[in-house]
Amino acid sequence: MDKKDKKRMEVLQQKIAKLQQLLAGAKKQPDDPAEVPRLEKDLAAAHAELATLKKG
């Protein structure tokens, strides 16, 4: 794994943490009904990319 991959993993981990906070807030206060599914989709995509980077 090179520096670029490690940096991308760090960025993804930060993005995942932020998305989890946003998702928790959106579930507590559902102003926009489309926001929760969008955040869940973004979170799943970030997890998938992180898993891909970890594999190889």
N, CA, C and O atoms as CSV, one atom per row, in Angstrom:
chain,resi,resn,atom,element,x,y,z
A,1,MET,N,N,0.840,-1.169,0.000
A,1,MET,CA,C,0.000,0.000,0.000
A,1,MET,C,C,0.897,1.248,0.000
A,1,MET,O,O,1.796,1.377,0.831
A,2,ASP,N,N,0.642,2.141,-0.926
A,2,ASP,CA,C,1.473,3.334,-1.010
A,2,ASP,C,C,0.845,4.506,-0.246
A,2,ASP,O,O,-0.230,4.383,0.342
A,3,LYS,N,N,1.539,5.628,-0.273
A,3,LYS,CA,C,1.082,6.799,0.477
A,3,LYS,C,C,-0.279,7.283,0.005
A,3,LYS,O,O,-1.100,7.730,0.805
A,4,LYS,N,N,-0.512,7.194,-1.287
A,4,LYS,CA,C,-1.775,7.661,-1.854
A,4,LYS,C,C,-2.946,6.836,-1.303
A,4,LYS,O,O,-3.982,7.390,-0.937
A,5,ASP,N,N,-2.775,5.529,-1.247
A,5,ASP,CA,C,-3.825,4.658,-0.709
A,5,ASP,C,C,-4.063,4.920,0.773
A,5,ASP,O,O,-5.207,4.950,1.227
A,6,LYS,N,N,-2.987,5.108,1.524
A,6,LYS,CA,C,-3.119,5.376,2.961
A,6,LYS,C,C,-3.852,6.688,3.193
A,6,LYS,O,O,-4.706,6.780,4.074
A,7,LYS,N,N,-3.520,7.702,2.402
A,7,LYS,CA,C,-4.176,9.004,2.540
A,7,LYS,C,C,-5.650,8.880,2.185
A,7,LYS,O,O,-6.501,9.461,2.857
A,8,ARG,N,N,-5.957,8.131,1.139
A,8,ARG,CA,C,-7.357,7.943,0.725
A,8,ARG,C,C,-8.137,7.226,1.831
A,8,ARG,O,O,-9.299,7.543,2.082
A,9,MET,N,N,-7.493,6.259,2.490
A,9,MET,CA,C,-8.156,5.543,3.584
A,9,MET,C,C,-8.442,6.494,4.745
A,9,MET,O,O,-9.513,6.428,5.348
A,10,GLU,N,N,-7.494,7.377,5.063
A,10,GLU,CA,C,-7.711,8.351,6.132
A,10,GLU,C,C,-8.877,9.273,5.796
A,10,GLU,O,O,-9.724,9.550,6.645
A,11,VAL,N,N,-8.913,9.743,4.562
A,11,VAL,CA,C,-9.984,10.637,4.125
A,11,VAL,C,C,-11.335,9.922,4.198
A,11,VAL,O,O,-12.328,10.505,4.633
A,12,LEU,N,N,-11.365,8.671,3.775
A,12,LEU,CA,C,-12.609,7.900,3.817
A,12,LEU,C,C,-13.070,7.671,5.255
A,12,LEU,O,O,-14.267,7.737,5.538
A,13,GLN,N,N,-12.146,7.407,6.151
A,13,GLN,CA,C,-12.520,7.202,7.551
A,13,GLN,C,C,-13.099,8.482,8.148
A,13,GLN,O,O,-14.051,8.424,8.927
A,14,GLN,N,N,-12.542,9.625,7.794
A,14,GLN,CA,C,-13.081,10.900,8.260
A,14,GLN,C,C,-14.457,11.153,7.659
A,14,GLN,O,O,-15.359,11.644,8.338
A,15,LYS,N,N,-14.614,10.814,6.382
A,15,LYS,CA,C,-15.902,10.998,5.707
A,15,LYS,C,C,-16.966,10.103,6.340
A,15,LYS,O,O,-18.104,10.531,6.535
A,16,ILE,N,N,-16.598,8.870,6.658
A,16,ILE,CA,C,-17.530,7.934,7.291
A,16,ILE,C,C,-17.973,8.467,8.644
A,16,ILE,O,O,-19.158,8.417,8.974
A,17,ALA,N,N,-17.037,8.974,9.424
A,17,ALA,CA,C,-17.379,9.520,10.740
A,17,ALA,C,C,-18.345,10.695,10.604
A,17,ALA,O,O,-19.311,10.803,11.359
A,18,LYS,N,N,-18.083,11.566,9.647
A,18,LYS,CA,C,-18.955,12.733,9.428
A,18,LYS,C,C,-20.342,12.286,8.967
A,18,LYS,O,O,-21.354,12.795,9.450
A,19,LEU,N,N,-20.388,11.339,8.036
A,19,LEU,CA,C,-21.669,10.853,7.530
A,19,LEU,C,C,-22.483,10.180,8.632
A,19,LEU,O,O,-23.706,10.318,8.668
A,20,GLN,N,N,-21.817,9.453,9.532
A,20,GLN,CA,C,-22.529,8.808,10.629
A,20,GLN,C,C,-23.160,9.845,11.542
A,20,GLN,O,O,-24.282,9.657,12.014
A,21,GLN,N,N,-22.443,10.945,11.798
A,21,GLN,CA,C,-22.994,12.015,12.627
A,21,GLN,C,C,-24.182,12.683,11.940
A,21,GLN,O,O,-25.207,12.948,12.569
A,22,LEU,N,N,-24.034,12.952,10.643
A,22,LEU,CA,C,-25.119,13.569,9.891
A,22,LEU,C,C,-26.348,12.660,9.847
A,22,LEU,O,O,-27.481,13.126,9.969
A,23,LEU,N,N,-26.111,11.375,9.672
A,23,LEU,CA,C,-27.205,10.412,9.609
A,23,LEU,C,C,-27.945,10.340,10.938
A,23,LEU,O,O,-29.174,10.292,10.964
A,24,ALA,N,N,-27.211,10.331,12.027
A,24,ALA,CA,C,-27.842,10.303,13.351
A,24,ALA,C,C,-28.695,11.555,13.557
A,24,ALA,O,O,-29.810,11.472,14.073
A,25,GLY,N,N,-28.176,12.703,13.157
A,25,GLY,CA,C,-28.930,13.944,13.281
A,25,GLY,C,C,-30.156,13.956,12.392
A,25,GLY,O,O,-31.214,14.440,12.794
A,26,ALA,N,N,-30.022,13.428,11.186
A,26,ALA,CA,C,-31.150,13.405,10.249
A,26,ALA,C,C,-32.247,12.470,10.742
A,26,ALA,O,O,-33.428,12.721,10.503
A,27,LYS,N,N,-31.866,11.391,11.429
A,27,LYS,CA,C,-32.870,10.466,11.959
A,27,LYS,C,C,-33.607,11.081,13.144
A,27,LYS,O,O,-34.794,10.822,13.340
A,28,LYS,N,N,-32.905,11.896,13.936
A,28,LYS,CA,C,-33.543,12.544,15.090
A,28,LYS,C,C,-34.489,13.652,14.650
A,28,LYS,O,O,-35.541,13.854,15.256
A,29,GLN,N,N,-34.116,14.367,13.597
A,29,GLN,CA,C,-34.920,15.485,13.129
A,29,GLN,C,C,-35.127,15.343,11.616
A,29,GLN,O,O,-34.383,15.927,10.829
A,30,PRO,N,N,-36.126,14.574,11.218
A,30,PRO,CA,C,-36.333,14.299,9.789
A,30,PRO,C,C,-37.008,15.462,9.042
A,30,PRO,O,O,-38.203,15.406,8.751
A,31,ASP,N,N,-36.238,16.508,8.736
A,31,ASP,CA,C,-36.776,17.645,7.989
A,31,ASP,C,C,-37.020,17.275,6.528
A,31,ASP,O,O,-38.060,17.600,5.955
A,32,ASP,N,N,-36.049,16.594,5.943
A,32,ASP,CA,C,-36.118,16.203,4.532
A,32,ASP,C,C,-36.205,14.677,4.460
A,32,ASP,O,O,-35.257,13.987,4.835
A,33,PRO,N,N,-37.325,14.150,3.984
A,33,PRO,CA,C,-37.461,12.679,3.952
A,33,PRO,C,C,-36.471,11.978,3.022
A,33,PRO,O,O,-36.220,10.784,3.188
A,34,ALA,N,N,-35.914,12.682,2.064
A,34,ALA,CA,C,-34.967,12.069,1.136
A,34,ALA,C,C,-33.537,12.085,1.682
A,34,ALA,O,O,-32.651,11.446,1.115
A,35,GLU,N,N,-33.311,12.803,2.767
A,35,GLU,CA,C,-31.948,12.955,3.281
A,35,GLU,C,C,-31.414,11.659,3.899
A,35,GLU,O,O,-30.263,11.296,3.659
A,36,VAL,N,N,-32.222,10.966,4.681
A,36,VAL,CA,C,-31.759,9.744,5.351
A,36,VAL,C,C,-31.332,8.678,4.337
A,36,VAL,O,O,-30.239,8.126,4.469
A,37,PRO,N,N,-32.157,8.371,3.332
A,37,PRO,CA,C,-31.698,7.365,2.353
A,37,PRO,C,C,-30.441,7.802,1.590
A,37,PRO,O,O,-29.589,6.973,1.271
A,38,ARG,N,N,-30.328,9.089,1.301
A,38,ARG,CA,C,-29.148,9.587,0.588
A,38,ARG,C,C,-27.893,9.423,1.448
A,38,ARG,O,O,-26.849,8.992,0.957
A,39,LEU,N,N,-27.999,9.766,2.722
A,39,LEU,CA,C,-26.860,9.619,3.624
A,39,LEU,C,C,-26.484,8.148,3.797
A,39,LEU,O,O,-25.302,7.805,3.837
A,40,GLU,N,N,-27.492,7.282,3.899
A,40,GLU,CA,C,-27.217,5.846,4.022
A,40,GLU,C,C,-26.506,5.324,2.778
A,40,GLU,O,O,-25.593,4.504,2.878
A,41,LYS,N,N,-26.925,5.801,1.601
A,41,LYS,CA,C,-26.296,5.381,0.349
A,41,LYS,C,C,-24.846,5.861,0.293
A,41,LYS,O,O,-23.951,5.103,-0.081
A,42,ASP,N,N,-24.616,7.121,0.666
A,42,ASP,CA,C,-23.258,7.666,0.673
A,42,ASP,C,C,-22.368,6.915,1.661
A,42,ASP,O,O,-21.202,6.639,1.375
A,43,LEU,N,N,-22.927,6.589,2.818
A,43,LEU,CA,C,-22.184,5.863,3.845
A,43,LEU,C,C,-21.810,4.462,3.352
A,43,LEU,O,O,-20.688,4.005,3.567
A,44,ALA,N,N,-22.741,3.793,2.700
A,44,ALA,CA,C,-22.470,2.461,2.165
A,44,ALA,C,C,-21.394,2.510,1.084
A,44,ALA,O,O,-20.541,1.625,1.011
A,45,ALA,N,N,-21.434,3.537,0.251
A,45,ALA,CA,C,-20.439,3.680,-0.804
A,45,ALA,C,C,-19.044,3.923,-0.208
A,45,ALA,O,O,-18.055,3.374,-0.693
A,46,ALA,N,N,-18.973,4.731,0.826
A,46,ALA,CA,C,-17.691,5.004,1.477
A,46,ALA,C,C,-17.141,3.739,2.133
A,46,ALA,O,O,-15.943,3.467,2.060
A,47,HIS,N,N,-18.022,2.964,2.776
A,47,HIS,CA,C,-17.586,1.705,3.388
A,47,HIS,C,C,-17.086,0.731,2.316
A,47,HIS,O,O,-16.086,0.042,2.517
A,48,ALA,N,N,-17.783,0.678,1.185
A,48,ALA,CA,C,-17.381,-0.227,0.111
A,48,ALA,C,C,-16.023,0.163,-0.457
A,48,ALA,O,O,-15.188,-0.704,-0.713
A,49,GLU,N,N,-15.795,1.457,-0.656
A,49,GLU,CA,C,-14.505,1.903,-1.183
A,49,GLU,C,C,-13.383,1.625,-0.191
A,49,GLU,O,O,-12.281,1.239,-0.582
A,50,LEU,N,N,-13.664,1.822,1.086
A,50,LEU,CA,C,-12.666,1.548,2.122
A,50,LEU,C,C,-12.318,0.056,2.147
A,50,LEU,O,O,-11.151,-0.312,2.276
A,51,ALA,N,N,-13.326,-0.787,2.025
A,51,ALA,CA,C,-13.086,-2.234,1.997
A,51,ALA,C,C,-12.248,-2.624,0.781
A,51,ALA,O,O,-11.366,-3.477,0.877
A,52,THR,N,N,-12.525,-2.000,-0.357
A,52,THR,CA,C,-11.765,-2.270,-1.577
A,52,THR,C,C,-10.295,-1.887,-1.390
A,52,THR,O,O,-9.399,-2.622,-1.804
A,53,LEU,N,N,-10.056,-0.739,-0.766
A,53,LEU,CA,C,-8.678,-0.306,-0.531
A,53,LEU,C,C,-7.955,-1.232,0.431
A,53,LEU,O,O,-6.766,-1.500,0.263
A,54,LYS,N,N,-8.665,-1.720,1.438
A,54,LYS,CA,C,-8.031,-2.611,2.413
A,54,LYS,C,C,-7.657,-3.950,1.792
A,54,LYS,O,O,-6.655,-4.555,2.174
A,55,LYS,N,N,-8.462,-4.418,0.831
A,55,LYS,CA,C,-8.189,-5.703,0.194
A,55,LYS,C,C,-6.944,-5.647,-0.678
A,55,LYS,O,O,-6.176,-6.608,-0.739
A,56,GLY,N,N,-6.750,-4.544,-1.336
A,56,GLY,CA,C,-5.570,-4.583,-2.127
A,56,GLY,C,C,-5.335,-3.458,-3.009
A,56,GLY,O,O,-4.331,-3.430,-3.721
